[in-house]
Amino acid sequence: MNLTNIKVLVVEDDADINRLLCHILAAEGLTAVPAFSGSEAELRLSLEAYQLVLLDLMLPGVAGEALIARIREQSTVPIIVISAKSTLEDKVSLLRLGADDYITKPFDQEEVMARVHAQLRRLQYAPVQENGGETAELRGLFMDKGRREITLNNEPLALTKYEFEILALLLSRPDHIFSKSELYRKIWQGTYLGDDNTINVHISNLRAKFAAVTEEEYIRTVWGIGFKLV
């Protein structure tokens, strides 16, 4: 993978951990930019584009959870949370909020880089192509794949990268029932092992965002098979 011009924002208030993460990233050829508070991270994100964010939760200024929500209001940049919080509830909550991955402290350096590379690969091979002329529409749901914008009944929806890609895939074949295995293979570029809750979390998140605008059903679960648009 060509890592030229890949910039990673490292948001961690512990100077030693921030320095270590930046060193790990730089050793792999990535440009690592440190931020030591949620407020500083928000400022840096407003000034330039990043391809990935590594994020602690316990931050001065703006807490990590609030920062994730603010980022997702305007960006689909991948976010990897690195935190001492380790319960399943914490992880599920952060995925619902918009994080793309989660690493528990204390972390292994090789695991950090493996997950960083995984996110960058998914970003590079995202199934939605940057084609400004490609759009899709279904019952008031309108997607501009090139601009990566979506509206429902003329109301803009703020979707995470993976929520957008799942919806784009469903819209590409509205009559097709996509199995979890098929969704995982096409979007996460891996083999679905059958015990991963990732897809359910993102589907649930999409439904919640639709429900905030309309009572109409858009994504139906076909029990024992998968998901389809209706």
Secondary structure, DSSP 8 states (H G I E B T S, - for coil): ---TT-EEEEE-S-HHHHHHHHHHHHHTT-EEEEE-SHHHHHHHHHHS--SEEEE-SS-SSS-HHHHHHHHHTT----EEEEES---HHHHHHHHHHT-SEEEESS--HHHHHHHHHHHHHHHHT-SS---TT-EEEETTEEEETTTTEEEETTEE----HHHHHHHHHHHHSTT--EEHHHHIIIII-S---S---HHHHHHHHHHHHHHTT-SS--EEEETTTEEEE-
